[in-house]
Amino acid sequence: MEALEHLKSGVEIGGYRVLEKLREGGMAVLYRVASPSGAETCLLKIPKLGFGSHPACYAGFDVEQMILGRITGPHVPRLFAKGESEFGPYLVIEHIVGTPLADYAGRAPLPVDEIARLGAALASAIHALHRQEVVHHDLKPSHVILRPDGRAALIDFGLAFHGHLPDLVEEESDRPAGTPAYLSPEQLAGVRGDPRSDVFALGVILYLLATGRLPFGEPASLSGQCRRLYIDSAPPRRIRSDLPPWLQEIILHCLEVRAEARYATAAQVAHDLTHPDQVMVTERGNRLSRPGLMTAGRRWLAALVEPPAVRKSPAAHLALAPHVLVAVDPTYGSEALLQTLRDAVARIIAGEAHWRVSCVSVLEPSALTEQEEGAEIMRSLHTQRLVELHHWAQALGLPQERLRFHVLEGGDAAAQLIEYARASHVDHIIMGARGSSGLRRFLGSVSSRLVAEAPCTVTVVRAVPVRDWPP
């Protein structure tokens, strides 16, 4: 008899009282429990360790308790307690209130704006996880909950990888671990710990939300799953003709076979989903048929000679793909300061492989925009500022697909830039320093606000005047 049969309503474990059994999965059973204070309900998780249970049950449970004890934030459940009882090991975690993403997936295909909203929330949650050195490795709609405030929370970390912990999942099994429909090509090849594996699973989820179908079906055999190493999915627009090219571009970019060809970070996916007008549509976005057998053959031959992948920590991958925000004010200062900004950008991205630069300017209201024709004047100024940003960036000589341009509108430039940096997962802000004045010292400068309040590194540059030195 399994010990789990004894967990009836009213039983207490570690001071938490069992209220009801919620669900039973392949590796664990979840119960709703009351906290010792009675102020909130939590979830009690107990692995299935009875006769006939899979050996990986305990390893997955051990992985989850180690990882949940090291990660924080609104995108993951809080860990309240863990320990051993007469019924075996247990975890008590936050009972996240919200709507499972599986409920949305059950209504797919969804409207485009809803796909973008859900996808951006999920991508932001994935990036927050990667920044804490964790790759989930089992992302699917049933493992995502949308909180009432719109943020996504990820659950079930039994197959996850932590950059600073032993990989118990890999030690326990020599087969790919995860849900077959969502496994990335590198997972099928035996490589774990690459954040871009979660980006691939994100692409599968976006494809499902957009078309109501899984891009590679649900193959049961390993050989059936490995077809995705060589053969692409059908383009979403072939299934749903009203899907905009920019959304297909994002989905297929996530689903690239080679990890190096995918989005470098989930943050880049979140940014593109929230700024579709900035997405550069390539052949991927307009594709209506999958690549042919010659492409599959080339991939097969390339896989035969490809060297084994070198494992890096999730943080090491993210370090190669910084999001750099350049705050540009074309209306102020000299060409010397604008050139100094360009030089600083070139230095900072020089050693990074997958950087992205957002050129941002803040358009503040004026007496002109408060007139009767203010809205039309503001639109005209907005367009003019965008043109100026493009002109500034042209001299950098950088690939257009790596650049983004945004004009923010508001009276508090510092607050606008800080909020953009926070929402867009910016890693580094570069801006120019204006000249000193009594009023600026009294009110405080934009640069000093950013240095004090921005959620990332801030570099403030100043154009050094040319001096005539004595002979």
N, C-alpha and C positions, 0 to 999 in steps of 0.2 A: 504493500500500500504506500502511495506517495504521501509525504508529509504535507503537501499542499492541500490535501483533502481536509485537513484539520482547521484551515483558516476560515472559520465561520464568522458571521457578524458578531461583534463584541469582543473578539480576541484582541489582546494588546501585545504589540511588539515594540520594544524600546519606548514605551509610553504613548505610542500611536494606536488608536483603537480602530479596528477594521469595521467599515460601514457596509461595503459591498464589493463583490468581484466585478471588475469592469470588463476585462478581456483576457484571453489566453492566447499567446503567440507560440511560435515554434520553439522558442528558447526561454521564455519567461512568462509569468503571470502578473497582472496588474490589479491592485485593489485600491479602492478609494478609502482613505483613512482620515480620521479626525486628529488634529494636533493635540498635544497635551493641554494647551490653553483653551482649545475649542474654538479659537478665533478663525481658523481656516481649515479647509480640507486639502489634503495632499495625496500623492500617489505612493503606494508601497509596491516595490518591484522585487520579486523573488525568482531566481533562476529555476528552471526545471531540471532538478538533479536526481530525479527518481530513476527507477529501472527503465531502461530503454531510451533515456535521454541522450542527446548528441554530446560527444565530448567537448565540443566547442562552446556549449552553453556556459560553463563556468569561466572559460577564457574570455568570452564576450562580456560576461557580467563583470569580470575583473577589470577589463579594459574600460567599461563604462564608468565604474566607480572611480578609477584613477583619473579619467579625463574630466568628469563632471566636477571633481574636486579641484581642478586647475583652471577652469574657464568661467567667465562671468559675463554679465550683460543681459539685455532684454531678448537676445536672440537664442538663448539656451535656457533650459529649466534650472532653477536653483536646486542645489543639493542641501537638504536639511539634516539628514542623518544617514549613517551606514553602520553596519555591525553584523554580529552573528546572533542567532536565536536558536531555540530548539527546533525551528523549522528550517534552519539553514541561513546562509547569508542574505542580507536584504539591503535595499536602498530606499530612502524616503526622499522624494523629489517634488518640486512644484507641480501642482495641477494647473497647467496652462489653460486659461479660459479663452476660447476663440473658435474659429471655424477651420476644420482641417482642409488643407488644399485638395484633398481627395474629393471633397464635396463639390468644389469648383470643377475639378477634372471630370466628375460625373456628368456635368452639364456641357462639356466641350462638344463642338467648337464654340469658343467664347468670342465676344466682341473684341476688336483690336485694342481699344483703350483699356479694357479689363485685363487682357493678356499682358500688356505693358506694365500696368500697375502691379499685378501679382508677381510678374517676373522680376521687376526692379526691387520689390520688397524681399524676394527670395535671394536675389543676387547680393543684396546688401548684407543679409544675414550670413550668407556663405563667406563673403569677404571678411566679416567680423570674426568668423570662426578661424579662417586661415591666418589672420593676424595674431591669433593666439596659438599658433603652431599646430593646428588640428585640421586634418582632412577627414570629412565625414565618411566617404566611401560607400554610403548606402542611401543616397538621396532619392526620394520618390514622393509622390503626393501624400501618402499616408504618414510620412515622417516630417511633415511641415504643418504648422498651425499658424493661422493668421490671427493675431491679437486684435481686439476691438479698435486699437489705435492705428491699425494698418501694418504694423511691423510683423515680420515673419519670425517664428521661433522654430528651431530644429530640435528634433527629439531622436531617441534611439541611437546611442553611440557605441553599440556593441561591436561594430566592425571598423571603428574609426582608427586613425593613425595619429600619434602625437610625436612631434619631432624630437622630444627629449625623453621619451619613454620606450621601453622594449616593445617591439611589435609582436604581441602575443598571438594575434590573429594569423600572422604569417607563419609563426612557429607551429601553430596547431594544425594547419591544413596546407596541402600542396596544390589545392584547386582555387580558382578565383573566388573571392568572397564578396557577396553582394547579390542584388536582385538582377537576374539575367538581362532584363529589358533595358536596364540603366547602366550596365557595366561599360566602362571606357575601354578602348582598344589596349591601352597600356596595362590596365588591370587584368585583362585576358592574357596578356603576355607575361604576367607575374610581377609587374611593377606596382608597388604601393607607395603612398606618401606624396604623390604629385598633386598639387592643388588643381591643376587643369583637368584631373579626373572628375572633380566635382563640377567644373564648368561644362564638361561633356554631359553629365547627368542633368544639369540645368537645361542644356539644349534639348535633351529628350523630353523634359517636362514642358518646355515651351512649345515643342512640336505637338505634344499631346493636347495642350490647351488650345492650340491654334487649329488643329485638324480633327481632334477626337480619336486619333490613332497613334500608336507607338511607331517610331520611325523604323525599328528593326523587329517589330513583332515581339513575341514572347517565346523565343526558342528554348527548348528544354535541354538539348544536347550541347556539349561544348563546341562541337564542330559547327552547329547552327549559329551559336553566339559569335564565333570567330569570323563569320562572313563579313561582319562590320569592319574588320581590319583591311578589307580589300574593296568592298562594295558599298557605295553610298546609299543613303535612304532616298526615297522619291522626294523631289522638292515639294515643300508644303503648298506652293501655289499650283502645283499640278492637281492637288486634291481640293484646294479651296482657292478659286480664281480671284476672289475679292481681297485676298491677303495682300497688303502693300509690299512692294519689293524691299523696303527698309527692314521690315520685320523678318522676311525670309533671309535677308543678309545676316541679321543677328543670329537667327536660329542655326543656319548652316555654318556660320563662323564658329559657333560653339561645338558643332558636331564634326569638325574636321578630324580625319583619321589620325594625323600626326599631331601630337600635343603642341609642337612648336608652331603649328599653323593656326591654332585656336586663339581665342582671346587669352592674353597673358594672365589676367586676373578677373575675378567675378565683379570687381568694382567697375571695370571697363564695360562689362555687360550692363550693369545697373545704370551707368551714365548714358549709354546709347539708348536704352529703353525709355529713359526720361527725357531725352533730347533727340527724338527721331529725325528732326530736321538737320541734325549734324552728322547723321550716318552716311558715309560714302558708299553708295551702292555699286558693287562690282558685278562681274558675271554671275556670282553666287546669287545675288538678289533677283536677277532676271531669269534664272535657270528654270526650265520647264521639264527637263528630262535629266535623269541621272547619267553620270559619265559612263562610257561604255567599257567593254571587256579589255581594251588596250590599257586603260587606266588601272583597272584591277590587276592586270598582269604585271604592270610596272611596279605597283605596290608590293605584289607578292615577291618579285625578284629583289626589290630593295630591302624587304624584311629579311631575306636570306643572308645579306652581307652587313646588315646594320649592327654596329657594336652594342654591347649591353648598356642599358641606361645607367647613368651614375646617379645614385640617390642623393637628393638635396633636401634640407629641411624646408617646410612650407615658407618660413620666413626668408630663406635664401632665394626662393623663387620670386617672392613678392619684391625683394630688393632689386631684382632685375627689371622690374616694371613700375617705376615710380610715376605717379600722376603729379605733374608740376603745373602749378597755377602761376601765370605771369600777370600781375596787375599792371595794366598799361593805361596811362592817361595821355593820349596824344595831344590834348589841348594845353598841357603844361610843359614847360621846360624846353631844354635844347635837344638838338639831335644827338649831342654827346651823351646825355642821360639815356636816351632811347637805345643808342648803340651799346652803352654799358650794360643795359638789360639784356640785349641780344648776346653779348659776350658771356654774361653770367649763365644764361640758359644753355649755351653751347658747352660750357665747362661742366655743368651739373649733369647733363644727360650723356656726356661723352662716353662714359664707361658702362652705361646701362643698355641692355639689349632690347627691351620692350617698352620704353618710355612712352608717355603720352603728355602732350603739352596743351593746356587750356589757356588761351589768351582772353583775359577778362577785363572789361572796363565798366565803370559805374557812371551812369548818366543821372545827374542830380536835377530835380525840378528847378525851374527858374521863373522869373516874372513872365517870360514869354509863354511858358507852358501852362500858366494859370489863366491865360486869356480864354475867350470863347472858343477859339480854334486850337486850344492847347493840345488836345489829343492828336490832331493832325500834325502839329508842330513836333510833338514828341516822337511820332512815328518817323518823321523825316530825320530828326536828330539821331534816332536809333539806327536807321539805315546808314547815315553818314558815319557814325562811330564804328559800325561793323566794317565799312569800307576801309576806314583808317586802321583798324586792327589787322585786316588782311594785308594792307600795305606794309605795316610794321613787320609782320611775320614773314613776308616774302623775302626780305633780305637775309633771313636765317638760312634759307635754302634747305628746309626740312621737308620730308615726305608729307604730302597733304593728308594722307590717311591717318597720320599720327597727331594732327592738329585739330583743335576745336576752338570755336569763337563764340563768346557770349557777352552780351551787353545787359547789365543789370540796371534796374531803375529803382531809385530811392534816395532819400535825403541823407542817410547815414552810410557813407561809403564803407567804413570799417565793418559795420554790422552786416552789410550786404556780402562783403567778401568772406567774412568769418562763416556765415551761414552757408554760402556756396561751398566753401572748403569742407565743411562738416558733412553736408548732404552728398557731396561728390567724392568723398574719401580721398581728398587731396593729401599728398605726402610732403609736399614742399611748396612754399609760396615765395616768389621772388618779386620784389617791388623796388621802385626807385625812391630815394629820399629827396624831399623838397627842401628848399632853403629855409633857414631859421628866421623866425620873426617873433616879436613879443606876443602877438595874438595867438600864434600857433603854440607857443610855450604855455600860454594860459589855458587854452582849450584842449590841448593834447593833439598829437598828430595821428593820422591814420596808421602810419607804420608802427608807432608805439602801441596802439591798440592791438594791432595784429600780433606783434611780438608777445604781448601779455595774454591774449585771449585765444589765438588761433589753435586748433587741435593738431598742429603739425609744426615742422621746422619752418622758420621764416628767415629769409635772407634779404637784407636791405642794402641796396647798392647806391653808391654816389659817384657821379661823374667828377673825376679829378681834374681841376683846371690845369691847363698847360702854363707853366711859368718860364719866364726868360731867366736862365741861370747866368750868373756872371762868368766871364771867361776864366 
